[in-house]
């Protein structure tokens, strides 16, 4: 150790828990029970971080309402978890594809197999994120179990320097990623049942954290109404049936009336609900634009003026 240097902080996710030293000798039921217990502890760690998640949502919301994009950045398991969360926003909440940027170290090939050395490329991270011209309305989420992945930390630092809101999610405290991001979220999960295999409880904690952040953002942006996915993309028969049930639940409609409204609006649940409220077809889009697509505020206006007819 050189003078004035300090020892590196331990990477808790790389540690070994002595309780599991002989796990390969345990009966199957005991292995499964240990894994299940570790998953539960991961979710408990996420719940403990709700104040940090609230800070991240409150910082991200005005930027996304202003038209900003949502970036997910990561490497390996963490990067693939980020991609999964981001991709699901498109069919579930009707999030626009042009407002989603997914960056995985090693590119699309790394979705299916490990990209050796890709997570160490700071220069690639910088060039890849700058290729998307991140700006002040954009929200960039970096995910890394260790919190020290060079690709992710470099991308977050670059985006922050460009003025974007940066959120770092890591499973180790006081790590590089949390310092590089404007909002750092530490979900401390500790050693895995299989030492270093962060696809286990660290992965669960990261996915749960992203679930909470992205879903809360979508709710606050009006993509959910009365617990329903009113911006869901209706792309198959199962979803047509679900859409019909939603319109029925949200209005005083029969199944036939709900389906007629859906057909008239190109199977857009939100617009079908408004049509069943008695709103003229040519007023629907202007109202959605005026209310940022929020059915709750449109409903309040209709009730206040007596215009709602369902």
C-alpha positions as CSV (number, residue, x, y, z in Angstrom):
1,X,0.0,0.0,0.0
2,X,1.4,3.4,-1.0
3,X,1.5,6.3,1.5
4,X,-1.9,8.1,1.9
5,X,-3.7,5.3,0.2
6,X,-6.7,3.5,1.7
7,X,-7.6,-0.1,1.4
8,X,-10.3,-0.9,-1.1
9,X,-13.7,-1.5,0.4
10,X,-14.9,-5.1,0.3
11,X,-17.2,-6.1,-2.5
12,X,-20.0,-7.7,-0.5
13,X,-21.6,-9.4,-3.5
14,X,-18.3,-11.3,-4.1
15,X,-18.0,-12.5,-0.5
16,X,-18.7,-16.1,0.7
17,X,-21.2,-16.9,3.4
18,X,-19.8,-19.8,5.5
19,X,-23.3,-21.1,6.0
20,X,-23.3,-22.4,2.5
21,X,-19.8,-23.9,2.4
22,X,-21.3,-27.4,2.1
23,X,-24.4,-26.5,0.1
24,X,-23.4,-29.1,-2.5
25,X,-23.9,-31.8,0.1
26,X,-27.3,-30.6,1.3
27,X,-30.6,-32.4,0.4
28,X,-32.6,-30.7,-2.4
29,X,-35.2,-29.4,-0.1
30,X,-32.6,-27.6,2.0
31,X,-31.0,-26.0,-1.0
32,X,-34.3,-24.8,-2.3
33,X,-35.2,-23.4,1.1
34,X,-31.9,-21.5,1.3
35,X,-32.3,-20.1,-2.1
36,X,-35.9,-19.0,-1.4
37,X,-34.8,-17.4,1.9
38,X,-32.1,-15.4,0.0
39,X,-34.7,-14.2,-2.5
40,X,-36.9,-12.9,0.3
41,X,-34.0,-11.1,1.9
42,X,-33.4,-9.4,-1.5
43,X,-36.9,-8.0,-1.6
44,X,-36.6,-6.9,2.0
45,X,-33.5,-4.9,1.0
46,X,-35.4,-3.2,-1.8
47,X,-38.2,-2.2,0.6
48,X,-35.7,-0.7,2.9
49,X,-34.5,1.6,0.1
50,X,-37.9,3.1,-0.7
51,X,-36.9,6.6,0.4
52,X,-34.0,6.5,-2.2
53,X,-36.4,5.2,-4.8
54,X,-38.8,8.0,-4.1
55,X,-36.0,10.5,-4.6
56,X,-35.2,8.9,-7.9
57,X,-38.8,8.9,-9.1
58,X,-39.4,12.5,-8.1
59,X,-36.3,13.6,-9.9
60,X,-37.1,11.7,-13.0
61,X,-40.8,12.5,-13.4
62,X,-40.6,16.1,-14.5
63,X,-37.9,15.3,-17.1
64,X,-39.9,12.5,-18.6
65,X,-43.1,14.6,-18.6
66,X,-41.1,17.1,-20.6
67,X,-40.5,14.5,-23.3
68,X,-37.2,13.1,-22.1
69,X,-36.0,9.6,-22.8
70,X,-35.3,6.7,-20.5
71,X,-31.9,5.0,-20.7
72,X,-30.9,1.7,-19.2
73,X,-27.2,1.0,-19.0
74,X,-25.4,-2.1,-17.8
75,X,-23.2,-5.1,-18.4
76,X,-23.7,-8.9,-18.1
77,X,-26.6,-9.9,-15.9
78,X,-27.3,-6.4,-14.7
79,X,-27.5,-5.1,-18.2
80,X,-29.8,-7.8,-19.3
81,X,-32.1,-7.1,-16.3
82,X,-32.2,-3.5,-17.3
83,X,-33.0,-4.3,-20.9
84,X,-35.9,-6.6,-19.7
85,X,-37.4,-3.9,-17.6
86,X,-37.1,-1.3,-20.4
87,X,-38.5,-3.5,-23.1
88,X,-41.6,-4.4,-21.1
89,X,-42.6,-0.7,-20.8
90,X,-43.5,-0.7,-24.5
91,X,-46.3,-3.2,-24.5
92,X,-47.5,-2.7,-20.9
93,X,-47.6,1.1,-20.8
94,X,-47.4,2.1,-24.5
95,X,-44.0,3.8,-23.9
96,X,-42.7,5.1,-27.2
97,X,-39.8,3.1,-28.6
98,X,-38.0,6.3,-29.6
99,X,-37.9,7.3,-26.0
100,X,-36.2,4.2,-24.8
101,X,-32.4,3.6,-25.1
102,X,-30.9,0.3,-24.0
103,X,-27.1,0.0,-23.7
104,X,-25.6,-3.3,-23.0
105,X,-21.8,-3.8,-22.8
106,X,-20.9,-5.9,-25.9
107,X,-24.1,-5.0,-27.8
108,X,-26.9,-7.3,-28.7
109,X,-24.6,-10.3,-29.0
110,X,-24.2,-10.1,-25.2
111,X,-27.9,-10.7,-24.7
112,X,-27.3,-14.4,-25.4
113,X,-23.7,-15.0,-24.3
114,X,-21.0,-13.4,-22.2
115,X,-19.0,-10.6,-24.0
116,X,-15.5,-11.1,-22.6
117,X,-13.9,-7.8,-21.7
118,X,-16.8,-5.7,-22.8
119,X,-17.6,-4.5,-19.3
120,X,-14.1,-3.0,-19.0
121,X,-14.3,-0.7,-22.0
122,X,-14.8,2.8,-20.6
123,X,-14.1,4.3,-24.0
124,X,-16.8,2.3,-25.7
125,X,-19.3,3.3,-23.0
126,X,-18.5,6.9,-23.5
127,X,-18.9,6.8,-27.3
128,X,-22.0,4.6,-27.2
129,X,-23.9,6.9,-24.8
130,X,-22.8,10.1,-26.6
131,X,-24.1,8.6,-29.9
132,X,-27.6,9.2,-28.4
133,X,-26.9,12.8,-27.4
134,X,-28.1,12.6,-23.9
135,X,-29.6,15.9,-22.6
136,X,-31.2,17.5,-19.6
137,X,-34.6,15.9,-20.0
138,X,-33.2,12.4,-20.3
139,X,-33.0,9.9,-17.4
140,X,-30.1,7.4,-17.4
141,X,-30.3,4.4,-15.1
142,X,-27.1,2.5,-14.6
143,X,-27.3,-1.0,-13.0
144,X,-24.3,-2.9,-11.6
145,X,-24.4,-5.5,-8.8
146,X,-20.8,-4.7,-7.7
147,X,-21.2,-1.0,-8.4
148,X,-17.8,-0.9,-10.0
149,X,-18.3,-2.0,-13.6
150,X,-16.2,0.3,-15.7
151,X,-18.6,0.3,-18.7
152,X,-21.6,1.3,-16.5
153,X,-19.7,3.8,-14.3
154,X,-18.2,5.5,-17.4
155,X,-21.5,5.8,-19.2
156,X,-23.2,7.2,-16.1
157,X,-20.4,9.8,-15.5
158,X,-20.6,10.8,-19.2
159,X,-24.4,11.2,-19.2
160,X,-24.2,13.2,-16.0
161,X,-21.6,15.5,-17.5
162,X,-24.0,16.0,-20.4
163,X,-26.7,17.2,-18.1
164,X,-28.9,14.2,-17.8
165,X,-30.4,12.9,-14.6
166,X,-28.3,9.8,-13.7
167,X,-29.5,7.1,-11.3
168,X,-27.2,4.3,-10.1
169,X,-28.4,1.0,-8.7
170,X,-25.8,-1.2,-6.9
171,X,-25.8,-4.0,-4.4
172,X,-22.7,-2.7,-2.6
173,X,-22.5,0.5,-0.5
174,X,-20.0,3.3,-1.1
175,X,-19.1,2.1,-4.5
176,X,-18.0,4.0,-7.6
177,X,-21.4,3.8,-9.4
178,X,-23.2,5.4,-6.5
179,X,-20.7,8.2,-6.4
180,X,-20.8,8.8,-10.2
181,X,-24.6,9.0,-10.3
182,X,-26.7,12.0,-9.2
183,X,-29.0,9.7,-7.4
184,X,-27.4,6.6,-5.9
185,X,-29.5,3.7,-4.7
186,X,-27.8,1.1,-2.6
187,X,-29.6,-2.3,-2.3
188,X,-27.2,-4.2,0.0
189,X,-27.8,-7.9,-0.6
190,X,-24.5,-9.4,0.7
191,X,-22.9,-12.7,-0.3
192,X,-24.8,-15.2,-2.5
193,X,-25.6,-18.8,-1.7
194,X,-23.2,-19.6,-4.6
195,X,-20.5,-17.1,-4.0
196,X,-20.3,-14.3,-6.7
197,X,-23.3,-15.6,-8.6
198,X,-25.1,-12.2,-8.7
199,X,-27.8,-13.6,-11.0
200,X,-29.4,-14.8,-7.7
201,X,-30.5,-12.4,-4.9
202,X,-28.6,-9.4,-6.3
203,X,-30.3,-9.9,-9.6
204,X,-33.7,-10.2,-7.9
205,X,-33.0,-7.0,-6.0
206,X,-32.1,-5.1,-9.1
207,X,-35.2,-6.3,-11.0
208,X,-37.4,-5.5,-8.1
209,X,-35.8,-2.0,-7.8
210,X,-36.4,-1.3,-11.5
211,X,-40.0,-2.7,-11.2
212,X,-40.7,-0.2,-8.5
213,X,-39.1,2.8,-10.2
214,X,-40.4,2.3,-13.7
215,X,-43.9,1.3,-12.7
216,X,-44.3,4.2,-10.3
217,X,-43.1,6.5,-13.1
218,X,-45.6,5.1,-15.6
219,X,-48.5,5.4,-13.0
220,X,-47.6,9.0,-12.3
221,X,-47.4,9.8,-16.0
222,X,-51.0,8.6,-16.6
223,X,-50.2,5.3,-18.2
224,X,-52.3,3.5,-15.6
225,X,-55.8,4.5,-14.4
226,X,-57.7,2.9,-11.6
227,X,-55.2,0.0,-11.5
228,X,-55.6,-0.7,-15.2
229,X,-53.0,-0.7,-18.0
230,X,-55.0,1.8,-20.1
231,X,-52.1,2.4,-22.6
232,X,-51.5,-1.3,-23.1
233,X,-50.8,-2.3,-26.7
234,X,-53.5,-4.6,-27.9
235,X,-51.7,-7.0,-30.3
236,X,-53.4,-10.3,-29.9
237,X,-56.7,-12.0,-29.1
238,X,-55.9,-12.5,-25.4
239,X,-55.2,-8.7,-25.1
240,X,-58.3,-7.8,-27.0
241,X,-60.3,-9.7,-24.4
242,X,-58.4,-8.0,-21.6
243,X,-58.9,-4.6,-23.2
244,X,-62.7,-5.3,-23.4
245,X,-62.8,-6.2,-19.7
246,X,-60.9,-3.0,-18.9
247,X,-63.3,-0.8,-20.8
248,X,-66.3,-2.6,-19.1
249,X,-64.7,-2.2,-15.7
250,X,-63.9,1.5,-16.2
251,X,-67.3,2.5,-17.7
252,X,-70.9,1.4,-17.6
253,X,-70.6,-0.7,-20.7
254,X,-71.7,-4.1,-21.9
255,X,-69.1,-6.3,-23.5
256,X,-70.6,-5.5,-26.9
257,X,-70.5,-1.7,-26.2
258,X,-66.9,-2.0,-25.0
259,X,-65.8,-3.9,-28.1
260,X,-67.5,-1.4,-30.4
261,X,-65.7,1.4,-28.7
262,X,-62.4,-0.4,-29.0
263,X,-62.9,-1.1,-32.7
264,X,-63.8,2.6,-33.2
265,X,-60.5,3.7,-31.6
266,X,-58.2,1.2,-33.1
267,X,-58.2,-0.9,-29.9
268,X,-56.9,1.9,-27.8
269,X,-58.2,1.4,-24.3
270,X,-57.8,4.9,-23.1
271,X,-59.6,6.4,-26.1
272,X,-62.3,3.7,-25.9
273,X,-63.0,4.6,-22.3
274,X,-63.3,8.3,-23.2
275,X,-65.7,7.4,-26.1
276,X,-67.9,5.5,-23.6
277,X,-67.8,8.5,-21.3
278,X,-69.7,10.3,-24.1
279,X,-66.7,12.4,-25.4
280,X,-67.0,13.1,-29.1
281,X,-64.3,11.4,-31.2
282,X,-62.9,14.6,-32.4
283,X,-62.3,15.9,-28.9
284,X,-60.5,12.9,-27.5
285,X,-57.0,13.7,-28.8
286,X,-57.1,17.4,-27.9
287,X,-58.2,16.5,-24.3
288,X,-55.5,13.9,-24.0
289,X,-52.9,16.4,-25.1
290,X,-54.2,19.1,-22.7
291,X,-54.1,16.7,-19.8
292,X,-50.8,14.9,-20.5
293,X,-52.8,11.7,-21.3
294,X,-54.1,11.5,-17.7
295,X,-57.6,10.0,-17.6
296,X,-57.9,10.9,-13.9
297,X,-57.8,14.6,-14.6
298,X,-60.0,14.3,-17.7
299,X,-62.5,12.4,-15.6
300,X,-62.5,15.1,-12.9
301,X,-63.1,17.8,-15.6
302,X,-65.9,15.8,-17.1
303,X,-67.6,15.3,-13.7
304,X,-67.2,19.0,-12.8
305,X,-68.9,20.1,-16.0
306,X,-71.5,17.4,-16.1
307,X,-70.3,16.2,-19.5
308,X,-69.6,12.6,-18.6
309,X,-72.5,10.4,-19.8
310,X,-71.5,6.8,-19.2
